Amino acid sequence: MARVAVVGGGIGGLGTALMLGRRGHTVTLFEQDARQAGDDPDQDFYDWNRPRVPQAVQPHSFLAPVRTVLRTEAPEVYADLLARGAREYHDFDWFGEHPPHRDGDDELVTLRTRRIVLEAALTAAVRREPAVEVRRGVRVSGLVIEEGGPARVTGVRVGGETQLADLVVDAAGRRSPVPGWLVAAGCRPAVVDSHRTGIAYLSRWYRLRADGPGDPGQVQNGSAAAFALAGVFPSDNDTFAVNVVLSTGDPTRGALTNPDVFEAVARRFPACAAWLDLDPEPQSAVLAMAGLDNRWTSLVDGDGPVVAGLVNVGDSLMHTNPTLGHGAALALRTAQYLGAHADEAAADPTGYHAWTTEHLRPLFDAQVAADRATERRLTEDAPPPDRRAAATAACAFEDPVVMRARAQVRHLVRSAEEAYGSEEVDRHVTAWLDARPDFSPQLDGPTRDQWDALIPA
């Protein structure tokens, strides 16, 4: 069994500590923020200033791996999540009656909740885990490194103290100082592949009224204009978020931080209007987030691992723009793998790095490609939408066979090539198009003139 030091107490760090501790490893988790998620999600969500975690207040929909990993590794944590108000949504719930069951259909479930609820459930579980010590309000200041080929990390420095470890896990997030520490110690640098996304998010939280309806009925949660995307994120405890996505270069972006302007614009998108028509109570200001990168940080170069005794997880390894919702899902999937292979990773990280390259890197590359396409679209430089691709997207909400393929891709169960490339899906989309010879891709959001008319001079 290994002695493990985990740097960072976000979802990746908490999940890793939990899964290592449950396999008998001795874990010390260091988190510089003294505050932790507790039993009051509203207070923690709205009143906790977390400048190092800007995504914490943005809307989330947790994909199938979050549910699958927790039900496998820590079922009581998953039960706690539901008890705290998180809700399950199966992609087939759109149809009311589910189609005949096929193997794997049980996985196609989104967990609808704010991030803070997941953090609270993980925090409570880690606090109960006897093999894990959590040191909050403690900042790791550097690594203990022994020379060699490659050099080996043997612990972390915390002020004047040294915490020895067989394995150090960098879970410090997208602003992790660990790569800089390696260079300062004379190690070969991490290999960083970074792509700036020209995308900005603006979100506002609402709560449904106790004496009102719980939802607007069968309404798709996403809408689109030529230059903007908008959607609704149903969440825990009768909350939901309205989200608008723009190019960072859009001249109207700053005006949308005004709640009245934001809501007026959001109502031009059918998905958002349907929820706002329920007369919900606003719970937050308009929350903006931009300056996003897709960044892959590899501790392997052409000569092999740049250091032994150290691996990275979560956003320290793979930080992606949240459009596809991969962050928490892949962080917990990685934590599960590391929990089962910690001894091997401590002895030689080559196998761990190979696993991340095989299982995570293709998803990173897909995110980069998707964001490039989105950025081109939002700046009105994109080519006309592909008719068949648009038909496939529309058909999914009428045909369970195509919805299954869509859900498998969304939940990281199958690649797009595998899911949409089947003969069965092709046949169903073709039949749907044949029945609609006049079909052409349509946008349901506002025109630019309609949008600009809502923006103050």
Sine and cosine of phi, psi and omega as CSV:
sin_phi,cos_phi,sin_psi,cos_psi,sin_omega,cos_omega
0.00,0.00,0.60,-0.80,-0.10,-0.99
-0.99,-0.15,0.49,-0.87,0.24,-0.97
-1.00,0.00,0.82,-0.57,-0.12,-0.99
-0.82,-0.57,0.71,-0.71,0.15,-0.99
-0.94,-0.34,0.82,-0.57,0.02,-1.00
-0.95,-0.31,0.83,-0.56,-0.01,-1.00
-0.98,-0.19,0.96,-0.27,0.02,-1.00
0.90,-0.44,0.74,-0.67,-0.08,-1.00
-0.89,-0.45,0.57,0.82,0.15,-0.99
-0.99,0.17,-0.33,-0.94,-0.04,-1.00
-0.88,0.47,-0.69,0.72,0.01,-1.00
-0.89,0.45,-0.70,0.71,-0.01,-1.00
-0.93,0.37,-0.69,0.72,0.02,-1.00
-0.90,0.44,-0.72,0.70,0.00,-1.00
-0.89,0.46,-0.66,0.75,0.01,-1.00
-0.91,0.42,-0.72,0.69,0.01,-1.00
-0.86,0.50,-0.68,0.73,-0.02,-1.00
-0.88,0.47,-0.72,0.69,-0.09,-1.00
-0.96,0.26,-0.49,0.87,0.11,-0.99
-0.94,0.33,-0.71,0.70,-0.02,-1.00
-0.88,0.48,-0.62,0.79,-0.03,-1.00
-0.95,0.33,-0.25,0.97,0.07,-1.00
-0.98,-0.19,0.20,0.98,0.13,-0.99
1.00,-0.09,-0.01,1.00,0.05,-1.00
-0.97,0.24,0.52,-0.85,0.05,-1.00
-1.00,-0.02,0.87,-0.49,-0.18,-0.98
-0.85,-0.53,0.71,-0.71,0.21,-0.98
-0.87,-0.49,0.85,-0.53,-0.01,-1.00
-0.96,-0.27,0.79,-0.62,0.01,-1.00
-0.94,-0.34,0.81,-0.59,0.04,-1.00
-0.72,-0.70,0.84,-0.54,-0.10,-1.00
-0.95,0.30,-0.37,0.93,0.06,-1.00
-0.98,0.18,0.84,-0.55,-0.05,-1.00
-0.95,0.30,-0.39,0.92,-0.04,-1.00
-0.99,0.11,0.51,-0.86,0.06,-1.00
-0.73,-0.69,0.38,-0.92,0.03,-1.00
-0.92,0.40,0.71,-0.70,-0.03,-1.00
-0.86,-0.51,-0.60,-0.80,-0.12,-0.99
-0.99,-0.17,0.06,1.00,0.03,-1.00
-0.90,-0.44,1.00,0.00,-0.10,-1.00
-0.89,0.45,-0.55,0.84,-0.02,-1.00
-0.92,0.39,-0.71,0.70,0.01,-1.00
-0.89,0.45,-0.71,0.71,-0.01,-1.00
-0.92,0.39,-0.60,0.80,-0.09,-1.00
-0.96,0.28,-0.72,0.70,-0.12,-0.99
-1.00,-0.03,-0.40,0.92,-0.15,-0.99
-0.94,-0.34,-0.03,1.00,-0.05,-1.00
-0.99,-0.12,0.94,-0.35,0.01,-1.00
-0.98,0.20,0.90,-0.44,-0.10,-1.00
-0.76,-0.65,0.96,0.28,-0.08,-1.00
-0.89,0.45,-0.41,0.91,0.01,-1.00
-0.99,0.12,-0.12,0.99,-0.02,-1.00
-0.75,-0.66,0.92,0.40,-0.09,-1.00
-0.89,0.46,-0.43,0.90,-0.01,-1.00
-0.96,0.27,-0.18,0.98,-0.10,-0.99
-0.88,0.48,-0.52,0.85,-0.04,-1.00
-0.99,-0.17,-0.01,1.00,0.05,-1.00
-0.99,0.13,0.39,-0.92,-0.04,-1.00
-0.93,0.38,0.52,-0.85,0.03,-1.00
-0.74,-0.67,0.53,-0.85,0.29,-0.96
-0.75,-0.66,0.90,-0.43,-0.11,-0.99
-1.00,0.08,0.83,-0.56,-0.09,-1.00
-0.97,0.25,0.13,-0.99,-0.13,-0.99
-0.77,0.63,-0.64,0.77,-0.03,-1.00
-0.86,0.51,-0.48,0.88,0.05,-1.00
-0.88,0.48,-0.76,0.65,0.00,-1.00
-0.92,0.40,-0.71,0.70,-0.07,-1.00
-0.90,0.44,-0.72,0.69,-0.02,-1.00
-0.90,0.43,-0.72,0.69,-0.04,-1.00
-0.92,0.40,-0.64,0.77,0.02,-1.00
-0.91,0.41,-0.49,0.87,0.02,-1.00
-0.99,0.17,-0.73,0.68,-0.15,-0.99
-1.00,-0.05,-0.51,0.86,-0.11,-0.99
-0.48,-0.88,0.94,0.35,-0.09,-1.00
-0.86,0.51,-0.50,0.86,0.01,-1.00
-0.94,0.35,-0.45,0.89,0.08,-1.00
-0.94,0.35,-0.65,0.76,0.03,-1.00
-0.91,0.42,-0.67,0.75,0.06,-1.00
-0.88,0.48,-0.61,0.79,0.04,-1.00
-0.90,0.43,-0.64,0.77,0.05,-1.00
-0.84,0.54,-0.73,0.68,0.00,-1.00
-0.91,0.41,-0.62,0.78,0.02,-1.00
-0.91,0.42,-0.48,0.88,0.02,-1.00
-0.99,0.14,-0.04,1.00,0.11,-0.99
0.90,-0.44,-0.10,1.00,0.05,-1.00
-0.89,0.45,0.51,-0.86,-0.07,-1.00
-0.81,-0.59,0.61,-0.79,0.07,-1.00
-1.00,0.02,0.64,-0.77,0.11,-0.99
-0.70,-0.72,0.91,-0.42,0.07,-1.00
-1.00,0.07,0.65,-0.76,-0.04,-1.00
-0.86,0.51,-0.45,0.89,0.05,-1.00
-0.98,0.22,-0.14,0.99,0.06,-1.00
-0.88,0.47,-0.36,0.93,0.05,-1.00
-0.82,0.57,-0.58,0.82,-0.08,-1.00
-1.00,0.05,-0.10,0.99,-0.07,-1.00
0.99,0.16,-0.92,0.39,0.05,-1.00
-0.99,-0.16,0.81,-0.59,-0.02,-1.00
-0.96,0.28,0.53,-0.85,0.07,-1.00
-0.95,0.32,0.17,-0.99,0.06,-1.00
-0.78,0.62,0.68,-0.73,-0.13,-0.99
-0.94,0.35,0.63,-0.77,0.15,-0.99
-0.81,-0.58,0.40,-0.92,0.04,-1.00
-0.82,0.58,0.73,-0.68,0.02,-1.00
1.00,-0.09,-0.24,0.97,-0.02,-1.00
-0.89,0.46,-0.51,0.86,-0.02,-1.00
-0.89,0.46,-0.35,0.94,-0.04,-1.00
-0.98,0.20,-0.30,0.95,-0.23,-0.97
-0.99,0.11,0.86,0.51,-0.11,-0.99
-0.83,-0.56,0.80,-0.60,0.13,-0.99
-1.00,0.00,0.63,-0.77,0.11,-0.99
-0.98,-0.18,0.92,-0.39,-0.05,-1.00
-1.00,-0.06,0.95,-0.31,0.00,-1.00
-0.22,-0.98,0.37,-0.93,0.16,-0.99
-0.95,0.32,0.47,-0.88,-0.01,-1.00
-0.84,0.55,-0.59,0.81,-0.09,-1.00
-0.88,0.48,-0.50,0.87,0.00,-1.00
-0.94,0.35,-0.66,0.75,0.08,-1.00
-0.90,0.43,-0.69,0.73,0.03,-1.00
-0.87,0.50,-0.65,0.76,-0.02,-1.00
-0.91,0.42,-0.68,0.73,0.00,-1.00
-0.91,0.41,-0.67,0.75,0.04,-1.00
-0.92,0.39,-0.66,0.75,0.01,-1.00
-0.87,0.49,-0.71,0.71,0.00,-1.00
-0.89,0.45,-0.63,0.77,-0.01,-1.00
-0.92,0.38,-0.68,0.73,0.01,-1.00
-0.91,0.42,-0.60,0.80,0.02,-1.00
-0.89,0.45,-0.52,0.86,0.00,-1.00
-0.99,0.12,-0.23,0.97,-0.12,-0.99
-0.98,0.19,0.91,-0.42,-0.10,-1.00
-0.91,0.41,-0.42,0.91,-0.04,-1.00
-0.99,0.11,-0.07,1.00,-0.07,-1.00
-0.91,-0.42,0.79,-0.62,0.15,-0.99
-0.95,-0.31,0.80,-0.60,0.02,-1.00
-0.96,-0.27,0.82,-0.57,0.02,-1.00
-0.91,-0.42,0.99,-0.12,-0.03,-1.00
-1.00,-0.02,0.44,-0.90,-0.06,-1.00
0.95,0.32,0.35,0.94,-0.04,-1.00
-0.85,-0.53,0.82,-0.57,-0.05,-1.00
-0.97,-0.25,0.81,-0.59,0.11,-0.99
-0.96,0.27,0.75,-0.66,-0.08,-1.00
-0.97,-0.26,-0.15,0.99,0.00,-1.00
0.10,-1.00,0.00,-1.00,-0.02,-1.00
-0.94,-0.33,0.48,-0.88,0.19,-0.98
-0.99,-0.11,0.86,-0.51,-0.14,-0.99
-0.78,-0.63,0.74,-0.67,0.11,-0.99
-0.97,-0.22,0.65,-0.76,0.03,-1.00
-0.92,0.40,0.45,-0.89,0.03,-1.00
0.22,-0.98,-0.11,-0.99,0.01,-1.00
-0.82,-0.58,1.00,0.06,0.06,1.00
-0.99,0.12,0.11,-0.99,0.11,-0.99
-0.89,0.46,0.38,-0.92,-0.02,-1.00
-0.84,-0.55,0.75,-0.66,0.14,-0.99
-0.99,0.15,0.80,-0.60,-0.04,-1.00
-0.88,-0.47,0.12,0.99,0.04,-1.00
0.29,-0.96,-0.17,-0.98,0.00,-1.00
-0.76,-0.65,0.40,-0.92,0.06,-1.00
-0.97,-0.26,0.75,-0.66,0.02,-1.00
-0.79,-0.62,0.99,-0.12,-0.13,-0.99
0.89,0.45,-0.81,-0.59,0.03,-1.00
-1.00,-0.03,0.10,0.99,-0.07,-1.00
-0.98,-0.18,0.51,-0.86,0.10,-0.99
-0.90,-0.43,0.79,-0.62,0.08,-1.00
-0.95,-0.32,0.95,-0.32,-0.01,-1.00
-0.97,0.25,0.52,-0.85,-0.02,-1.00
-0.42,-0.91,0.53,-0.85,0.13,-0.99
-0.98,0.20,-0.45,0.89,0.00,-1.00
-0.56,-0.83,0.74,-0.67,0.11,-0.99
-0.94,-0.33,0.73,-0.68,0.00,-1.00
-0.93,-0.37,0.88,-0.48,0.06,-1.00
-1.00,0.09,0.97,-0.24,0.08,-1.00
-0.85,-0.52,0.54,0.84,-0.10,-0.99
-0.99,0.13,0.00,1.00,0.13,-0.99
1.00,-0.02,-0.18,-0.98,-0.14,-0.99
-0.94,0.35,-0.30,0.96,0.06,-1.00
-0.97,-0.26,0.46,0.89,-0.08,-1.00
-0.83,0.56,0.72,-0.70,0.07,-1.00
-0.99,0.11,-0.09,1.00,-0.14,-0.99
-0.87,0.49,-0.72,0.69,0.03,-1.00
-0.84,0.54,-0.60,0.80,0.05,-1.00
-0.92,0.39,-0.61,0.80,0.04,-1.00
-0.89,0.45,-0.62,0.78,0.00,-1.00
-0.89,0.46,-0.72,0.70,0.00,-1.00
-0.89,0.45,-0.69,0.73,-0.01,-1.00
-0.88,0.47,-0.47,0.88,0.00,-1.00
-1.00,0.06,0.00,1.00,0.03,-1.00
1.00,-0.02,0.16,0.99,0.05,-1.00
-0.98,0.20,0.33,-0.94,0.15,-0.99
-0.89,0.45,0.57,-0.82,-0.08,-1.00
-0.96,0.29,0.44,-0.90,0.17,-0.99
-0.89,0.46,0.45,-0.89,0.03,-1.00
-0.99,-0.12,0.92,-0.40,-0.11,-0.99
-0.94,-0.34,0.80,-0.60,0.08,-1.00
-0.91,-0.41,0.96,-0.30,-0.15,-0.99
-0.84,-0.55,0.67,-0.74,-0.01,-1.00
-0.71,-0.71,0.90,-0.43,0.04,-1.00
-0.96,0.29,0.73,-0.68,0.07,-1.00
-0.99,-0.17,0.72,-0.70,0.01,-1.00
-1.00,-0.03,0.75,0.66,-0.12,-0.99
-0.83,-0.56,0.68,-0.74,0.04,-1.00
-0.84,-0.55,0.56,-0.83,0.01,-1.00
-0.91,-0.42,0.64,-0.77,0.16,-0.99
-0.73,-0.68,0.81,-0.59,-0.10,-1.00
-0.72,-0.70,0.46,-0.89,0.13,-0.99
-0.62,-0.78,0.64,-0.77,-0.04,-1.00
-0.99,-0.16,0.57,-0.82,0.00,-1.00
-0.69,-0.72,0.33,-0.94,0.13,-0.99
-0.80,-0.60,0.73,-0.68,0.06,-1.00
-0.92,0.38,0.58,-0.82,-0.01,-1.00
-0.97,0.26,0.60,-0.80,-0.07,-1.00
-0.87,0.49,-0.51,0.86,-0.04,-1.00
-0.99,-0.12,0.20,0.98,-0.03,-1.00
-0.92,-0.38,-0.02,-1.00,0.01,-1.00
-0.92,0.38,0.44,-0.90,-0.02,-1.00
-0.99,0.11,-0.28,0.96,0.05,-1.00
-0.22,-0.98,0.20,-0.98,-0.05,-1.00
-1.00,0.05,0.15,0.99,-0.07,-1.00
1.00,-0.04,-0.39,-0.92,-0.09,-1.00
-0.98,0.19,1.00,-0.03,0.00,-1.00
-0.73,-0.68,0.76,-0.65,0.09,-1.00
-0.90,0.44,0.55,-0.84,-0.09,-1.00
-1.00,0.03,-0.02,1.00,-0.02,-1.00
-0.81,-0.59,0.55,-0.84,0.09,-1.00
-0.65,-0.76,0.28,-0.96,-0.06,-1.00
-0.54,-0.84,0.62,-0.79,0.25,-0.97
-0.92,-0.39,0.07,-1.00,-0.01,-1.00
-0.91,0.41,-0.42,0.91,-0.15,-0.99
-0.83,-0.56,0.07,1.00,-0.05,-1.00
-0.42,-0.91,0.48,-0.88,0.12,-0.99
-0.88,-0.48,0.48,-0.88,0.03,-1.00
-0.55,-0.84,0.47,-0.88,-0.01,-1.00
-0.27,-0.96,0.15,-0.99,0.01,-1.00
-0.86,-0.52,0.65,-0.76,0.03,-1.00
-0.89,-0.47,1.00,-0.05,0.13,-0.99
-0.87,0.50,0.62,-0.78,-0.15,-0.99
-0.65,-0.76,-0.31,-0.95,-0.08,-1.00
-0.98,0.20,0.40,-0.92,0.18,-0.98
0.77,0.63,0.69,0.72,0.09,-1.00
0.92,0.39,0.32,0.95,0.08,-1.00
-0.99,-0.12,0.38,-0.93,0.17,-0.99
-0.44,-0.90,0.36,-0.93,0.02,-1.00
-0.88,-0.48,0.61,-0.79,0.20,-0.98
-0.97,-0.23,0.73,-0.68,-0.13,-0.99
-0.76,-0.65,0.72,-0.69,0.06,-1.00
-0.84,-0.55,0.71,-0.70,-0.03,-1.00
-0.88,-0.47,0.77,-0.63,-0.02,-1.00
-0.72,-0.69,0.26,-0.96,0.23,-0.97
-0.93,0.37,0.60,-0.80,0.06,-1.00
-0.89,0.45,-0.33,0.94,0.02,-1.00
-1.00,0.01,0.01,1.00,-0.02,-1.00
-0.92,0.38,0.82,-0.57,-0.09,-1.00
-0.92,0.38,-0.25,0.97,-0.03,-1.00
-1.00,-0.07,-0.02,1.00,-0.14,-0.99
-0.85,0.53,-0.70,0.72,-0.04,-1.00
-0.89,0.46,-0.55,0.84,-0.03,-1.00
-0.91,0.42,-0.43,0.90,-0.07,-1.00
-0.96,0.28,-0.16,0.99,0.09,-1.00
-0.96,0.29,-0.22,0.97,0.15,-0.99
-0.97,0.25,0.86,-0.51,-0.07,-1.00
-0.84,0.55,-0.61,0.79,-0.01,-1.00
-0.92,0.40,-0.67,0.75,0.02,-1.00
-0.92,0.38,-0.69,0.73,0.01,-1.00
-0.84,0.54,-0.74,0.67,-0.05,-1.00
-0.93,0.36,-0.61,0.79,0.04,-1.00
-0.88,0.47,-0.67,0.74,0.03,-1.00
-0.92,0.39,-0.72,0.70,-0.03,-1.00
-0.86,0.51,-0.56,0.83,-0.02,-1.00
-0.93,0.36,-0.21,0.98,0.06,-1.00
-0.99,0.17,-0.11,0.99,0.06,-1.00
-0.97,-0.26,0.83,-0.56,-0.08,-1.00
-0.81,0.58,-0.64,0.77,-0.03,-1.00
-0.87,0.50,-0.71,0.70,-0.03,-1.00
-0.96,0.28,-0.64,0.77,-0.03,-1.00
-0.87,0.49,-0.63,0.78,-0.03,-1.00
-0.87,0.49,-0.62,0.79,0.01,-1.00
-0.98,0.18,-0.64,0.77,0.01,-1.00
-0.93,0.38,-0.43,0.90,0.06,-1.00
-0.93,0.38,-0.21,0.98,0.06,-1.00
-0.98,0.21,0.02,1.00,0.02,-1.00
0.84,0.54,0.81,0.58,0.01,-1.00
-0.97,0.25,0.25,-0.97,0.04,-1.00
-1.00,-0.05,0.85,-0.52,0.06,-1.00
-0.88,0.47,0.65,-0.76,-0.05,-1.00
-0.90,-0.44,-0.23,0.97,-0.10,-1.00
-0.54,-0.84,0.19,-0.98,0.24,-0.97
-0.95,0.30,0.01,-1.00,0.14,-0.99
-0.99,0.16,0.84,-0.54,-0.13,-0.99
-0.97,-0.23,0.89,-0.46,-0.07,-1.00
-0.97,-0.23,0.54,-0.84,0.09,-1.00
-0.52,-0.85,0.77,-0.64,0.02,-1.00
-0.52,-0.85,-0.27,-0.96,-0.01,-1.00
0.91,0.42,0.61,0.79,-0.12,-0.99
-1.00,-0.08,0.64,-0.77,0.10,-1.00
-0.89,-0.45,0.43,-0.90,0.38,-0.93
-0.98,-0.17,0.87,-0.49,-0.12,-0.99
-0.67,-0.74,0.80,-0.60,0.07,-1.00
-0.94,-0.34,0.84,-0.55,-0.03,-1.00
-0.90,-0.43,0.96,-0.27,-0.06,-1.00
-0.98,-0.18,0.74,-0.68,0.09,-1.00
-1.00,-0.04,0.46,0.89,0.04,-1.00
-0.75,-0.66,0.72,-0.70,0.15,-0.99
-0.85,-0.53,-0.27,-0.96,-0.06,-1.00
-0.89,0.45,-0.30,0.95,0.01,-1.00
-0.99,-0.17,0.09,1.00,-0.01,-1.00
0.95,-0.30,-0.26,-0.97,0.01,-1.00
-0.84,0.54,0.70,-0.71,0.01,-1.00
-0.97,0.25,-0.29,0.96,0.00,-1.00
-0.34,-0.94,0.48,-0.88,0.12,-0.99
-0.97,-0.23,0.27,-0.96,0.04,-1.00
0.98,0.22,0.14,0.99,-0.05,-1.00
-0.60,-0.80,0.73,-0.68,0.15,-0.99
-0.70,-0.71,0.33,-0.95,0.04,-1.00
-0.87,-0.49,0.52,-0.85,-0.02,-1.00
-0.70,-0.71,0.21,-0.98,0.08,-1.00
0.86,0.52,-0.61,-0.79,-0.05,-1.00
-0.92,0.39,-0.33,0.94,0.09,-1.00
-0.91,0.41,-0.50,0.87,0.02,-1.00
-1.00,-0.04,-0.80,0.60,-0.14,-0.99
-0.65,-0.76,0.98,-0.21,0.03,-1.00
-0.97,-0.23,0.85,-0.53,-0.04,-1.00
-0.80,-0.60,0.51,-0.86,0.19,-0.98
-0.80,0.60,0.71,-0.71,-0.17,-0.99
-0.97,0.24,0.17,0.99,-0.06,-1.00
-0.78,0.62,-0.71,0.71,-0.08,-1.00
-1.00,-0.06,-0.05,1.00,0.10,-0.99
0.94,0.34,0.51,0.86,-0.10,-0.99
-0.99,0.14,-0.37,0.93,-0.25,-0.97
-0.81,0.59,-0.90,0.45,-0.06,-1.00
-0.92,0.40,-0.60,0.80,-0.02,-1.00
-0.87,0.48,-0.72,0.69,-0.03,-1.00
-0.97,0.24,-0.50,0.87,0.07,-1.00
-0.89,0.46,-0.69,0.73,-0.01,-1.00
-0.96,0.27,-0.57,0.82,0.07,-1.00
-0.90,0.44,-0.64,0.77,0.04,-1.00
-0.92,0.38,-0.65,0.76,0.05,-1.00
-0.87,0.50,-0.64,0.77,0.03,-1.00
-0.89,0.46,-0.71,0.71,0.01,-1.00
-0.90,0.44,-0.71,0.70,-0.04,-1.00
-0.91,0.41,-0.60,0.80,0.04,-1.00
-0.85,0.52,-0.58,0.81,-0.02,-1.00
-1.00,0.09,-0.21,0.98,-0.11,-0.99
-0.74,-0.68,0.45,0.89,-0.08,-1.00
-0.91,0.42,-0.65,0.76,-0.02,-1.00
-0.89,0.45,-0.68,0.73,0.03,-1.00
-0.91,0.42,-0.66,0.75,0.00,-1.00
-0.91,0.42,-0.58,0.82,0.03,-1.00
-0.92,0.39,-0.61,0.79,-0.01,-1.00
-0.96,0.27,-0.66,0.75,-0.05,-1.00
-0.36,-0.93,0.90,-0.43,-0.08,-1.00
-0.98,0.20,0.03,1.00,-0.09,-1.00
-0.84,0.55,-0.71,0.70,-0.02,-1.00
-0.90,0.43,-0.63,0.78,0.03,-1.00
-0.89,0.45,-0.72,0.69,-0.01,-1.00
-0.90,0.44,-0.59,0.81,0.04,-1.00
-0.90,0.43,-0.64,0.77,0.01,-1.00
-0.90,0.44,-0.70,0.71,0.00,-1.00
-0.89,0.45,-0.61,0.79,0.01,-1.00
-0.91,0.41,-0.64,0.76,-0.03,-1.00
-0.96,0.27,-0.65,0.76,-0.17,-0.98
-0.98,-0.19,-0.41,0.91,-0.06,-1.00
-0.95,-0.32,-0.61,0.79,-0.08,-1.00
-0.85,0.52,-0.65,0.76,0.04,-1.00
-0.87,0.50,-0.55,0.83,0.02,-1.00
-0.95,0.31,-0.57,0.82,0.10,-1.00
-0.88,0.47,-0.74,0.67,-0.02,-1.00
-0.88,0.47,-0.60,0.80,0.04,-1.00
-0.91,0.41,-0.61,0.79,0.04,-1.00
-0.90,0.43,-0.69,0.73,0.02,-1.00
-0.86,0.52,-0.72,0.69,-0.01,-1.00
-0.90,0.44,-0.67,0.74,-0.01,-1.00
-0.90,0.43,-0.64,0.77,-0.02,-1.00
-0.94,0.34,-0.57,0.82,0.08,-1.00
-0.89,0.46,-0.68,0.74,0.02,-1.00
-0.91,0.42,-0.66,0.75,0.01,-1.00
-0.91,0.43,-0.68,0.74,0.00,-1.00
-0.89,0.45,-0.66,0.75,0.05,-1.00
-0.89,0.47,-0.65,0.76,-0.02,-1.00
-0.90,0.43,-0.70,0.71,-0.07,-1.00
-0.94,0.33,-0.37,0.93,0.06,-1.00
-1.00,-0.08,0.20,0.98,0.10,-0.99
0.89,0.45,0.45,0.89,0.06,-1.00
-0.96,-0.27,0.06,1.00,-0.10,-1.00
-0.98,0.22,0.47,-0.88,0.12,-0.99
-0.94,0.35,0.26,-0.97,0.04,-1.00
-0.83,0.56,0.56,-0.83,-0.01,-1.00
-0.85,0.53,0.61,-0.80,0.07,-1.00
-0.94,0.35,0.80,-0.61,-0.12,-0.99
-0.90,0.44,-0.68,0.73,-0.05,-1.00
-0.95,0.32,-0.62,0.79,0.06,-1.00
-0.88,0.47,-0.68,0.73,0.04,-1.00
-0.91,0.42,-0.61,0.80,0.04,-1.00
-0.91,0.42,-0.64,0.77,0.04,-1.00
-0.88,0.48,-0.69,0.72,0.01,-1.00
-0.89,0.45,-0.68,0.73,-0.01,-1.00
-0.94,0.33,-0.64,0.77,-0.04,-1.00
-0.88,0.47,-0.53,0.85,-0.05,-1.00
-0.84,0.54,-0.52,0.86,-0.04,-1.00
-1.00,0.08,0.08,1.00,0.08,-1.00
-0.83,-0.56,-0.33,0.95,-0.13,-0.99
-0.80,-0.60,0.91,-0.41,-0.03,-1.00
-0.88,0.48,-0.48,0.88,0.02,-1.00
-0.90,0.44,-0.70,0.72,0.00,-1.00
-0.96,0.27,-0.57,0.82,0.07,-1.00
-0.88,0.47,-0.62,0.78,0.04,-1.00
-0.87,0.50,-0.72,0.70,0.02,-1.00
-0.88,0.48,-0.70,0.71,0.03,-1.00
-0.85,0.52,-0.71,0.71,-0.03,-1.00
-0.92,0.40,-0.63,0.78,0.02,-1.00
-0.88,0.47,-0.63,0.77,0.04,-1.00
-0.93,0.36,-0.74,0.67,-0.06,-1.00
-0.88,0.48,-0.62,0.79,-0.06,-1.00
-1.00,-0.05,0.21,0.98,0.11,-0.99
0.91,0.41,0.45,0.89,0.04,-1.00
-1.00,0.10,-0.63,0.77,0.03,-1.00
-0.64,-0.76,0.39,-0.92,0.08,-1.00
-0.96,0.27,0.31,-0.95,0.03,-1.00
-0.87,0.48,-0.63,0.78,0.00,-1.00
-0.88,0.47,-0.67,0.75,-0.01,-1.00
-0.94,0.34,-0.73,0.68,-0.12,-0.99
-0.95,0.31,-0.76,0.65,-0.05,-1.00
-0.99,0.11,-0.27,0.96,-0.07,-1.00
-1.00,0.07,0.04,1.00,-0.01,-1.00
-0.95,0.30,0.46,-0.89,0.01,-1.00
-0.89,0.46,-0.60,0.80,-0.03,-1.00
-0.90,0.43,-0.74,0.67,0.00,-1.00
-0.90,0.44,-0.67,0.74,0.03,-1.00
-0.85,0.53,-0.67,0.74,-0.02,-1.00
-0.91,0.42,-0.67,0.74,-0.03,-1.00
-0.93,0.36,-0.65,0.76,0.02,-1.00
-0.92,0.39,-0.66,0.75,0.02,-1.00
-0.87,0.49,-0.69,0.72,0.01,-1.00
-0.90,0.44,-0.63,0.77,0.01,-1.00
-0.90,0.44,-0.68,0.73,0.03,-1.00
-0.93,0.37,-0.63,0.77,0.01,-1.00
-0.87,0.49,-0.54,0.84,0.01,-1.00
-0.98,0.19,-0.13,0.99,-0.04,-1.00
-0.71,-0.70,0.92,0.38,-0.09,-1.00
-0.88,0.48,-0.35,0.94,-0.02,-1.00
-0.99,-0.11,0.15,0.99,-0.05,-1.00
-0.89,0.45,0.70,-0.72,0.16,-0.99
-0.58,-0.82,0.55,-0.84,-0.03,-1.00
-0.86,0.51,0.72,-0.70,-0.01,-1.00
-0.79,-0.61,0.55,-0.84,0.10,-0.99
-0.97,-0.22,0.65,-0.76,-0.04,-1.00
-0.97,-0.24,0.02,1.00,0.02,-1.00
-1.00,0.04,-0.07,-1.00,-0.07,-1.00
-0.96,0.28,0.36,-0.93,0.19,-0.98
-0.97,0.23,0.21,-0.98,0.01,-1.00
-0.89,0.45,-0.65,0.76,0.01,-1.00
-0.89,0.46,-0.68,0.73,0.03,-1.00
-0.89,0.46,-0.66,0.76,0.02,-1.00
-0.89,0.45,-0.80,0.60,-0.06,-1.00
-0.88,0.48,-0.47,0.88,0.01,-1.00
-0.92,0.39,-0.34,0.94,-0.01,-1.00
-1.00,-0.04,-0.12,0.99,-0.06,-1.00
-1.00,-0.10,0.82,-0.57,0.01,-1.00
-0.87,0.50,0.51,-0.86,0.02,-1.00
-0.89,0.45,0.00,0.00,0.00,0.00
